[in-house]
C-alpha cells in the first residue's frame, strides 16, 4: 500500500480541543470584528470608545460612524485624559495591510487602558458593505484634523453607555 504524505493542512497536528478553546477564547479578548461593532452601533449599544487611528486625511475621506480620530502616534496620557479610566477602546486602521491598530493597541495597553482591535479595519468595514461617514461630524464646527481630540471626546462620550 502506498504511504500518503500529509497535506500542508494536516502536516502539523491540530491542537487538542481544550488548547484550541483556550486559544480562541483568548483571541476574542483581544479582537472584535466589523459585524460586532456595526451591530453594537446599530443597536445603540456603544459601550466602548471607537478610535480611528489613521491620519486625519484618511479619517476625513471616510470613517466608521461614531469613531473619534486619534492617530496612533498621538496616543498619550494627555489625549486620553477626558476618557473614563475604565473605558474599553476599540481601535482600527486601514486594514490587514496596516499595523496602526496594533501600534495603537500596544500604546493603549502600555498606558494601562483596556483595548480590542477591530479586525479588518476600514477595509473590512467596506467589504462588509457598511456605510461610512465623511467630512465634518455633527456637533463639530471644524473637521477632526482641525479639532483637538480633546474637543471630540464629548461627542463620543454621548454615545458611550455606562461601563
RAVENMO-V363258 format. One record per backbone hydrogen bond with DSSP energy under -1.0 kcal/mol. CO is the residue of the C=O (numbers start at 1). NH is the residue of the N-H. E is the energy in kcal/mol with one decimal. If there is no record, write none. Layout:
<<CO NH E> <CO NH E>>
//
This chain:
<<7 11 -1.8> <16 20 -2.5> <17 21 -2.6> <18 22 -2.1> <19 23 -2.4> <20 24 -2.9> <21 25 -2.4> <22 26 -1.9> <23 27 -2.1> <24 28 -1.7> <27 30 -1.4> <27 31 -1.9> <30 117 -2.3> <32 119 -3.0> <33 37 -2.2> <34 38 -2.9> <35 39 -2.8> <36 40 -2.2> <37 41 -2.5> <38 42 -2.9> <39 43 -1.9> <40 45 -3.2> <41 44 -1.3> <45 47 -2.1> <46 161 -1.1> <49 90 -3.0> <50 68 -2.8> <51 92 -1.9> <52 70 -2.3> <53 72 -1.7> <55 59 -2.4> <56 60 -2.4> <57 61 -1.4> <60 135 -2.0> <63 133 -3.1> <64 67 -2.2> <68 52 -2.7> <71 74 -2.6> <72 75 -1.2> <74 76 -1.1> <76 80 -1.1> <80 83 -2.1> <84 87 -1.7> <88 49 -3.0> <89 116 -2.4> <90 51 -3.2> <91 118 -3.0> <92 53 -2.6> <93 122 -2.6> <94 123 -1.5> <95 98 -2.3> <99 103 -2.5> <100 104 -2.6> <101 105 -2.8> <102 106 -2.4> <103 107 -2.3> <104 108 -2.9> <105 109 -2.3> <106 110 -2.5> <107 111 -1.7> <108 113 -2.9> <109 112 -1.9> <114 89 -2.3> <116 91 -2.4> <117 32 -2.7> <118 121 -1.4> <120 124 -2.8> <121 125 -1.9> <122 126 -2.2> <123 127 -2.6> <124 128 -2.1> <125 130 -2.0> <126 129 -1.5> <133 63 -2.7> <137 140 -1.7> <143 146 -1.2> <143 147 -1.6> <148 151 -1.4> <152 156 -1.6> <153 157 -3.0> <154 158 -1.5> <156 159 -1.3>>
//
